């Protein structure tokens, strides 16, 4: 599917990379394309990486819980 012509310098780099990584040209190209594609994707937020917001976390929370005094009262033993 892919056919490219490399200059001698680039071809020498490729041979060295393939030798050091002990991989095939096909696998190296696939990995490079995937790495490049991933670098172009928007970064996930921390919440997205952790699986999103808990669905029912504050469902039964009393009103005004966002105020510090109310939160302290809510978690006090």
N, C-alpha and C positions, 0 to 999 in steps of 0.2 A: 504494500500500500504506500509506503513512504520510500522515496529514493532521493538521496541528496549527494551532492559532490562537495567534498571538504578539501580545503587547501592542505598542503603538507604539514604545516604547523598544527592546525586543528586536528588533523588525523593522528599526529604523534601524541597530542594530548589525550585523545580518545583511547588510543592503544595503552597509554600509561594508566589511565583511569580504570579501564577494563581489567588490566593486569593486577592492579592493587586491590580492586574491589571484588575480584574473582566473579564477574558477572558477564552476561552477554550484552551485546549492543542493544538488542531489543528490550531487555529488562531495564537497562540504564535509561533508554529513551522514555519508556513508560513511566519510570520513577521520576524523571526530570519533568515530564509533562504534568504528572499528578501534583508534584510539589509546587510547580508554577501555578497551576489551577487553584490549589488550596490557598496560595499566597494572595490571589486575587479575590477571594471570597470575603465578605464582610465578617469582621470578628464578632464572636458571640459575647454577650454580656455575661457576667458572673452568674446571674440568675438563670440564663439560658443553659450555661454549662452545668449547672446543678439540677437541671430538669424543670425549671419554671417555678412560679410561685405556688406554694401549697394552696390547694383549692379551697379548703375549708378552715384555714388557720384562724381567722378572726371572725368567723361566722357568728359566734355567740358572744362576742366581746361586748362589754357594756359601753355605752356612749362616753366619749371624753377620754378614752383610754390612751389617746395620743399625748395627753398632758403628763408630764413627769410625775407629779404627785399622785395621780390616779394609777399610773403604772406601778409605782412603788407600793401603793396600797394593795394592788391586785396580786403582786408576787410575794408580799410579806407573809411569813409563816403564821 
